[in-house]
Amino acid sequence: MLIAGLQKFSLGDWAGEPACVIFLAGCNYQCPWCNYVDYFDPVAGLEEKALWKFLEEQTDKLKVCVISGGEPTIHPDLPDFLRGIKNLGYKVKLETNGSHPQMLADLTKDNLIDFISLDVKAPKEKYGFLIGFPQDSLNYLLSQIDQSLAFLKKGSVDYELKTTVGTFLTPDDVWQIVHWIKPAKKYSLINFQPRGTLDSGFGAFEPYGLEYLARLRDKIAPFFETCEVREGALRPGLF
């Protein structure tokens, strides 16, 4: 497994339970506003042997492993990787862009994940632009995301949907996303962090702020069982 980095401790990723966050290298998107760019490249990453040593030593302190990226589901060896984590007694939360629905179904069937956080990037009309994806493949990608959404709504695994919101998305864009994904169990609006973006020009886009997003949340909340606003995370050092 290509491991780009490790956040050794977090209380903000699973309802206050102590967790670590493992960043897998590589992504099938090139979102210009992404500020996790350092986690795409495994060259400066963590040796898998060192990761397993850390996980084995922390079983009495940590309860959850969050698997992030990049995009974890592009890795064919993800099931075996998660099986090793589960065998150590950890719960697993998977952060994904939803582009590989069959992987989500397989992982759930094999009881390798306990929670899925699916990032819906934009309304369909803006998807290609906001993920740096070629237009001629966009319809197939959107159909894959639709399949992932449909799978989650079956309730086989606990989940949330989320969108990072900055001024590159208008309030109308958010409404379009809501009408695409509703109804759903949980939807979170994440406040954009403009530092360290893949495309430096996207650093000029601003966050709306938590107060504004709270007002937007109140308008869209009837479409979801739970709807919340969160500050975007700027992850600390890799190791």
Number of C-alpha atoms within 10 A of each C-alpha: 15 19 23 26 26 24 16 19 16 18 13 12 17 17 8 9 14 17 26 21 23 24 28 28 25 21 19 15 17 17 22 18 27 23 22 18 20 19 24 21 17 18 12 13 20 19 15 13 8 9 16 14 10 13 18 12 11 16 13 9 12 20 16 25 27 25 24 22 26 27 23 26 28 17 16 11 12 18 19 13 13 21 16 14 19 18 10 14 15 21 20 24 23 25 22 22 23 24 23 18 21 15 19 22 16 13 21 17 12 10 16 24 25 18 19 22 22 22 19 22 20 22 20 15 11 12 18 23 14 19 17 14 16 10 12 9 10 15 12 12 18 16 13 17 20 16 17 21 20 14 16 22 18 9 10 14 18 17 21 19 21 21 21 24 25 22 13 17 19 13 14 10 17 20 14 15 17 20 13 14 18 16 14 19 17 19 29 21 23 22 22 26 23 20 17 16 18 17 14 14 11 20 17 13 16 16 21 16 17 18 10 12 21 15 11 17 18 11 11 16 16 12 17 17 11 13 21 17 22 17 14 16 14 13 12 10 10 17 12
